[in-house]
Amino acid sequence: MNQPQTPLDLAIERYLLHWRALGRRYVREEHTLRSLSRFLNEHGFSDLTQHGFETWCQAF
């Protein structure tokens, strides 16, 4: 597990820990969520917003 660097990273980490404690693997979900967090960070978004999410979606 990576050390959380942003509030979103911390939320992702907690979300994954919760589901993994319930027996889920959440490997693909982790990849997707970390991709979103990385994109937002690299593009100057300080938090998850609708605009940031839509920008990330359009990158595909």
C-alpha positions in Angstrom: 0.0 0.0 0.0 1.2 3.5 -0.8 1.3 6.2 1.8 -1.6 8.6 1.2 -0.5 12.0 0.0 -3.8 13.8 -0.5 -7.2 13.8 1.1 -8.5 11.8 -1.8 -5.7 9.3 -1.4 -6.6 8.8 2.2 -10.3 8.3 1.3 -9.3 5.7 -1.3 -7.0 3.9 1.1 -9.8 3.8 3.7 -12.3 2.6 1.1 -10.1 -0.2 -0.1 -9.2 -1.3 3.5 -12.9 -1.4 4.3 -13.8 -3.7 1.4 -10.7 -5.8 1.8 -11.6 -6.4 5.4 -14.9 -7.8 4.1 -13.0 -10.2 1.9 -13.0 -8.4 -1.4 -9.8 -8.0 -3.4 -10.6 -4.8 -5.2 -7.6 -4.9 -7.5 -9.2 -3.3 -10.6 -11.0 -0.8 -8.4 -7.7 0.2 -6.8 -6.1 0.7 -10.2 -9.0 2.9 -11.4 -9.1 5.0 -8.2 -5.4 5.5 -8.1 -5.4 6.4 -11.8 -8.1 9.1 -11.0 -6.1 10.4 -8.1 -2.8 10.6 -10.1 -4.6 12.4 -13.0 -6.1 15.0 -10.7 -2.8 15.6 -9.0 -0.9 15.9 -12.3 -3.4 18.3 -13.7 -3.5 20.7 -10.7 -6.8 19.6 -9.1 -6.5 19.8 -5.3 -9.6 17.8 -4.7 -12.2 15.6 -6.6 -14.7 17.9 -8.3 -17.2 17.3 -11.0 -15.0 19.2 -13.4 -12.0 17.2 -12.5 -13.9 13.9 -12.8 -15.3 14.9 -16.2 -11.8 16.0 -17.4 -10.4 12.6 -16.3 -13.3 10.8 -18.1 -12.6 12.7 -21.3 -9.0 11.7 -21.3 -10.0 8.1 -22.3 
